[in-house]
Amino acid sequence: PEWSSSPFQQLSGVTQTCATKTVGWDNVAYFCYPFTVDMFYTQEDEGVFPYSLPQWPVLYFEVLSLDFWQRYRVEGYGSLVLPASPGVHMLAIPTWRPVDLGTVAEMRRFFIGGSPELEDLTYVRIPSTFKGKRMSRFGFRTETTGSVTFRLCCLQQSRAFLENSALRQRMQSVLDRLGGFSQQSSVYNVLEAFQRARRRMQEARESLPQDLINTSASTV
């Protein structure tokens, strides 16, 4: 809720097929598939924000495998919440897939291909059609299948950031002016002290007797 995107924004996609290679005990595929998503958050009620934080968008993904006979199998589902802080994030998300009871289903998957799939991809987290407070998945059998690593570069823009930046600039300019004023006042204080000392020296010189001032004539 309260999130939107451009009507021309592509919110789904399919990567290329990538061959795996063995790294240790795991089969690893380096997709290196770049994608860009622009999301806009619109806050309608200003008074609600301090008490209810916004929910960040969620990225759902599905991993498929393709064998030599062009048979597809579902290898895993997963989801991740986009990071709320800007910067570069490396996230390894575990995946799972639904399985059927018995060995017949696994043999069918191995020889024929195909496997149980989710009709609604949002079932990975909370289904979009769910309206209750508690959701039970008792009896839903799954197994872990691996993980997918995402490298996300997040940028955030907000008018509040601009206002804070302008406020910091104004404060900095005020501090600069105050620093200039303090520097000028210190120079003025030094000049005034010098003038006062000079006047005191002149007053002391005028108050001395003339015979002490005219010391050019000396007696032996």
C-alpha positions in Angstrom: 0.0 0.0 0.0 0.9 3.6 -0.7 3.6 2.5 -3.3 3.3 3.2 -7.0 5.4 3.1 -10.1 5.4 4.6 -13.6 2.9 3.0 -16.0 5.8 2.2 -18.3 7.8 0.5 -15.5 8.5 -3.2 -16.1 7.8 -4.9 -12.8 8.6 -8.5 -13.9 11.1 -10.3 -16.1 12.8 -13.5 -17.0 16.6 -14.0 -17.0 18.6 -15.9 -19.5 19.4 -19.6 -19.2 22.7 -20.1 -17.4 24.8 -23.2 -17.2 25.9 -24.3 -13.7 29.4 -25.2 -12.6 30.6 -27.0 -9.5 32.0 -24.8 -6.7 32.9 -27.0 -3.8 29.8 -29.2 -3.2 27.3 -26.9 -4.8 26.2 -26.2 -8.4 26.4 -22.5 -8.9 25.0 -20.4 -11.8 26.2 -16.8 -12.3 23.3 -15.1 -14.0 24.6 -11.5 -13.8 21.2 -10.2 -14.8 20.8 -6.5 -14.2 17.4 -4.9 -13.5 16.2 -1.4 -12.5 13.0 -0.6 -10.5 11.7 2.9 -9.6 9.1 3.0 -6.9 7.3 6.0 -5.5 6.0 6.3 -1.9 3.2 8.7 -1.3 2.3 9.5 2.3 -1.2 10.7 2.5 -1.7 11.2 6.3 1.2 13.1 7.9 0.0 12.4 11.4 0.2 8.6 11.0 3.8 8.3 9.9 5.5 8.5 13.4 3.4 5.6 14.6 3.1 3.3 11.6 6.2 2.8 9.4 5.7 2.2 5.7 6.1 -1.3 4.3 8.9 -1.6 1.8 8.2 -3.3 -1.6 8.9 -7.1 -1.9 10.7 -8.8 -4.7 9.4 -12.3 -5.5 11.5 -14.7 -7.6 11.2 -18.3 -9.0 14.0 -20.5 -10.1 13.5 -23.0 -12.9 15.8 -25.6 -14.4 16.0 -26.8 -18.0 17.5 -30.2 -18.9 18.8 -31.7 -22.1 15.4 -32.8 -23.2 13.9 -29.3 -22.8 12.0 -30.3 -19.7 11.3 -27.5 -17.1 11.3 -28.1 -13.4 10.6 -25.7 -10.5 13.7 -25.6 -8.3 12.7 -23.0 -5.8 10.7 -19.9 -4.7 11.8 -17.0 -2.6 11.2 -13.4 -1.7 13.1 -10.5 -0.2 12.1 -7.1 1.2 14.0 -4.3 -0.5 16.5 -2.7 1.9 15.2 0.4 3.6 18.7 2.0 3.8 20.5 3.3 0.7 23.8 1.8 -0.4 25.1 -1.5 -1.8 23.6 -4.7 -0.3 24.5 -8.3 -0.8 21.6 -10.6 0.2 21.6 -14.4 -0.1 17.9 -15.5 0.0 17.2 -19.2 0.7 14.7 -21.0 -1.6 12.2 -23.8 -1.3 9.8 -25.7 -3.5 6.6 -27.7 -2.8 6.8 -31.5 -3.0 4.3 -34.3 -3.2 4.1 -37.2 -0.9 5.6 -40.5 -2.1 8.3 -41.6 -4.4 6.0 -41.7 -7.5 5.9 -37.9 -7.7 9.7 -37.7 -7.5 10.1 -40.3 -10.2 7.6 -38.4 -12.4 9.6 -35.2 -11.8 12.9 -37.0 -12.7 11.8 -38.8 -15.8 9.0 -36.7 -17.2 9.7 -33.2 -15.8 7.3 -30.8 -14.2 6.6 -30.4 -10.5 4.1 -28.8 -8.2 3.9 -25.0 -8.7 2.3 -22.1 -6.9 -0.7 -20.5 -8.6 -0.1 -17.3 -6.7 3.5 -16.2 -6.3 2.6 -14.1 -3.3 2.0 -17.3 -1.4 5.8 -17.3 -0.7 5.0 -14.6 1.9 1.5 -13.5 2.6 -1.0 -14.2 -0.2 -2.6 -11.2 -1.8 -6.0 -12.6 -1.2 -5.5 -13.3 2.5 -7.6 -11.1 4.7 -7.3 -12.7 8.1 -5.0 -12.1 11.0 -3.4 -15.6 11.2 -2.5 -17.9 8.4 -1.8 -21.6 8.8 0.3 -23.7 6.4 -0.1 -26.9 8.2 0.2 -29.8 5.8 2.0 -27.8 3.1 5.1 -29.9 2.4 8.2 -28.2 1.1 12.0 -28.8 0.9 14.9 -26.4 0.8 16.7 -26.2 -2.5 19.5 -23.6 -2.2 19.8 -19.9 -2.3 19.9 -16.9 -4.7 22.3 -14.0 -4.1 21.2 -10.5 -5.0 23.5 -7.4 -5.3 21.2 -4.4 -4.8 22.3 -0.8 -5.2 19.6 1.3 -3.6 19.1 5.1 -4.0 16.6 7.2 -2.1 15.3 10.7 -3.0 13.0 12.7 -0.8 11.9 16.3 -0.5 12.7 16.0 3.2 16.3 15.4 2.3 16.4 18.5 0.2 14.8 20.6 3.0 17.3 19.2 5.5 20.1 20.0 3.1 18.9 23.5 2.6 18.5 23.9 6.4 22.1 22.7 6.9 23.3 25.1 4.3 21.5 28.0 5.9 22.9 27.0 9.3 26.3 26.8 7.8 26.0 30.2 6.3 24.8 31.6 9.6 27.7 30.0 11.4 30.1 31.5 8.8 28.6 34.9 9.3 28.8 34.5 13.1 32.4 33.4 12.7 33.2 36.5 10.5 31.5 38.7 13.0 33.4 37.2 15.9 36.7 37.6 14.0 35.9 41.3 13.2 34.9 41.9 16.8 38.2 40.4 18.0 40.1 42.7 15.7 38.1 45.7 16.9 38.8 44.7 20.5 42.6 44.6 19.9 42.5 48.1 18.2 40.5 49.6 21.0 42.9 48.1 23.6 45.8 49.6 21.7 44.1 53.0 21.5 43.4 52.9 25.2 47.0 51.9 26.0 48.3 54.7 23.8 46.1 57.3 25.5 47.2 56.2 28.9 50.9 56.5 27.8 50.2 60.0 26.5 48.4 61.0 29.7 51.3 59.6 31.8 53.8 61.5 29.7 52.0 64.8 30.1 51.7 64.4 33.8 55.5 64.0 34.3 57.7 67.1 35.3 59.5 68.8 32.4 63.0 68.3 34.0 62.5 64.5 33.9 61.4 64.7 30.3 64.2 67.0 29.0 67.2 64.7 29.8 69.3 66.0 26.9 71.3 68.3 29.2 73.4 66.4 31.7 75.7 67.6 34.5 78.9 66.1 35.8 
